[in-house]
Structure formats: structure tokens, C-alpha cells
């Protein structure tokens, strides 16, 4: 049985914070990461529905599967996990 993960990225633009939450197919939270001082989010080679929500100063990205997030100065680069 293959476990399908869903990744949620919340970019709170006015505070420069990105929260990455990963959930399994049963809806359980698998992991959580927080990145501070982020100006932009770049998505590379991901199955993303972008942006899913844009509410005031918060952008929500819903990405199928797990992703790796790497900080490059004030840019968060998000790539598909290998």
C-alpha cells in the first residue's frame, strides 16, 4: 500500500514566515517546519495547486506528495522529494 502525502505551505507575507505541514493519507500530521525571514516562495517540479488560497497577507499552497524546502537567503525553494 502506497502512502500519499499532502504538503501545505502557508506563506504569511507580512511577517515573512513560511510554515510547511505534511499530512499522510489518513489526515495525520507527519511533520512541521517553520522558516523565518522569507520574502518569496519558488516551487520547482512539484504537483502544486497554486495558489489555493490568498487571504489578506497569507498564501496557501497545496502540494501533492512530500517536498524538500531549502532556504536561499530570503527565498524558499521547494522541490519534489526524491
KELUMMI-256695 format. One record per residue (C-alpha): residue number from 0; residue in one letter; x, y, z. Coordinates in steps of 0.25 Angstrom, whole numbers. Example, Ala and Ser with C-alpha at 12.3 -4.5 7.8 and 13.67 -1.06 7.14 Angstrom:
KELUMMI-256695
<markol><n>0</n><res>A</res><x>49</x><y>-18</y><z>31</z></markol>
<markol><n>1</n><res>S</res><x>55</x><y>-4</y><z>29</z></markol>
end
This chain:
KELUMMI-256695
<markol><n>0</n><res>X</res><x>0</x><y>0</y><z>0</z></markol>
<markol><n>1</n><res>X</res><x>6</x><y>13</y><z>-4</z></markol>
<markol><n>2</n><res>X</res><x>5</x><y>25</y><z>6</z></markol>
<markol><n>3</n><res>X</res><x>1</x><y>38</y><z>-1</z></markol>
<markol><n>4</n><res>X</res><x>5</x><y>51</y><z>6</z></markol>
<markol><n>5</n><res>X</res><x>0</x><y>65</y><z>4</z></markol>
<markol><n>6</n><res>X</res><x>8</x><y>77</y><z>8</z></markol>
<markol><n>7</n><res>X</res><x>2</x><y>90</y><z>12</z></markol>
<markol><n>8</n><res>X</res><x>11</x><y>103</y><z>11</z></markol>
<markol><n>9</n><res>X</res><x>6</x><y>115</y><z>18</z></markol>
<markol><n>10</n><res>X</res><x>13</x><y>128</y><z>14</z></markol>
<markol><n>11</n><res>X</res><x>10</x><y>139</y><z>24</z></markol>
<markol><n>12</n><res>X</res><x>16</x><y>150</y><z>15</z></markol>
<markol><n>13</n><res>X</res><x>15</x><y>162</y><z>25</z></markol>
<markol><n>14</n><res>X</res><x>23</x><y>154</y><z>35</z></markol>
<markol><n>15</n><res>X</res><x>32</x><y>147</y><z>26</z></markol>
<markol><n>16</n><res>X</res><x>28</x><y>133</y><z>31</z></markol>
<markol><n>17</n><res>X</res><x>26</x><y>120</y><z>24</z></markol>
<markol><n>18</n><res>X</res><x>20</x><y>108</y><z>31</z></markol>
<markol><n>19</n><res>X</res><x>21</x><y>95</y><z>24</z></markol>
<markol><n>20</n><res>X</res><x>12</x><y>84</y><z>29</z></markol>
<markol><n>21</n><res>X</res><x>12</x><y>70</y><z>23</z></markol>
<markol><n>22</n><res>X</res><x>0</x><y>60</y><z>25</z></markol>
<markol><n>23</n><res>X</res><x>-2</x><y>46</y><z>22</z></markol>
<markol><n>24</n><res>X</res><x>-14</x><y>40</y><z>14</z></markol>
<markol><n>25</n><res>X</res><x>-21</x><y>37</y><z>28</z></markol>
<markol><n>26</n><res>X</res><x>-20</x><y>52</y><z>31</z></markol>
<markol><n>27</n><res>X</res><x>-10</x><y>51</y><z>42</z></markol>
<markol><n>28</n><res>X</res><x>1</x><y>62</y><z>43</z></markol>
<markol><n>29</n><res>X</res><x>14</x><y>55</y><z>39</z></markol>
<markol><n>30</n><res>X</res><x>24</x><y>67</y><z>40</z></markol>
<markol><n>31</n><res>X</res><x>24</x><y>82</y><z>42</z></markol>
<markol><n>32</n><res>X</res><x>35</x><y>92</y><z>39</z></markol>
<markol><n>33</n><res>X</res><x>35</x><y>107</y><z>41</z></markol>
<markol><n>34</n><res>X</res><x>44</x><y>117</y><z>32</z></markol>
<markol><n>35</n><res>X</res><x>46</x><y>132</y><z>37</z></markol>
<markol><n>36</n><res>X</res><x>50</x><y>144</y><z>28</z></markol>
<markol><n>37</n><res>X</res><x>45</x><y>138</y><z>15</z></markol>
<markol><n>38</n><res>X</res><x>41</x><y>148</y><z>4</z></markol>
<markol><n>39</n><res>X</res><x>38</x><y>139</y><z>-7</z></markol>
<markol><n>40</n><res>X</res><x>34</x><y>124</y><z>-9</z></markol>
<markol><n>41</n><res>X</res><x>39</x><y>117</y><z>-22</z></markol>
<markol><n>42</n><res>X</res><x>32</x><y>104</y><z>-26</z></markol>
<markol><n>43</n><res>X</res><x>41</x><y>95</y><z>-35</z></markol>
<markol><n>44</n><res>X</res><x>36</x><y>82</y><z>-41</z></markol>
<markol><n>45</n><res>X</res><x>24</x><y>80</y><z>-31</z></markol>
<markol><n>46</n><res>X</res><x>10</x><y>76</y><z>-33</z></markol>
<markol><n>47</n><res>X</res><x>4</x><y>88</y><z>-27</z></markol>
<markol><n>48</n><res>X</res><x>-9</x><y>95</y><z>-28</z></markol>
<markol><n>49</n><res>X</res><x>-4</x><y>109</y><z>-27</z></markol>
<markol><n>50</n><res>X</res><x>-8</x><y>117</y><z>-20</z></markol>
<markol><n>51</n><res>X</res><x>-20</x><y>110</y><z>-14</z></markol>
<markol><n>52</n><res>X</res><x>-24</x><y>122</y><z>-5</z></markol>
<markol><n>53</n><res>X</res><x>-20</x><y>136</y><z>-4</z></markol>
<markol><n>54</n><res>X</res><x>-25</x><y>143</y><z>9</z></markol>
<markol><n>55</n><res>X</res><x>-21</x><y>156</y><z>12</z></markol>
<markol><n>56</n><res>X</res><x>-6</x><y>154</y><z>15</z></markol>
<markol><n>57</n><res>X</res><x>-6</x><y>139</y><z>15</z></markol>
<markol><n>58</n><res>X</res><x>-4</x><y>130</y><z>3</z></markol>
<markol><n>59</n><res>X</res><x>-7</x><y>115</y><z>4</z></markol>
<markol><n>60</n><res>X</res><x>0</x><y>105</y><z>-6</z></markol>
<markol><n>61</n><res>X</res><x>-6</x><y>91</y><z>-6</z></markol>
<markol><n>62</n><res>X</res><x>5</x><y>81</y><z>-12</z></markol>
<markol><n>63</n><res>X</res><x>2</x><y>66</y><z>-15</z></markol>
<markol><n>64</n><res>X</res><x>13</x><y>58</y><z>-8</z></markol>
<markol><n>65</n><res>X</res><x>25</x><y>62</y><z>1</z></markol>
<markol><n>66</n><res>X</res><x>34</x><y>73</y><z>-3</z></markol>
<markol><n>67</n><res>X</res><x>48</x><y>78</y><z>1</z></markol>
<markol><n>68</n><res>X</res><x>49</x><y>92</y><z>5</z></markol>
<markol><n>69</n><res>X</res><x>63</x><y>99</y><z>4</z></markol>
<markol><n>70</n><res>X</res><x>66</x><y>113</y><z>9</z></markol>
<markol><n>71</n><res>X</res><x>74</x><y>122</y><z>-1</z></markol>
<markol><n>72</n><res>X</res><x>75</x><y>136</y><z>6</z></markol>
<markol><n>73</n><res>X</res><x>61</x><y>141</y><z>7</z></markol>
<markol><n>74</n><res>X</res><x>56</x><y>131</y><z>-4</z></markol>
<markol><n>75</n><res>X</res><x>50</x><y>118</y><z>0</z></markol>
<markol><n>76</n><res>X</res><x>52</x><y>108</y><z>-11</z></markol>
<markol><n>77</n><res>X</res><x>42</x><y>96</y><z>-11</z></markol>
<markol><n>78</n><res>X</res><x>45</x><y>83</y><z>-19</z></markol>
<markol><n>79</n><res>X</res><x>39</x><y>70</y><z>-20</z></markol>
<markol><n>80</n><res>X</res><x>45</x><y>60</y><z>-10</z></markol>
<markol><n>81</n><res>X</res><x>53</x><y>48</y><z>-16</z></markol>
end
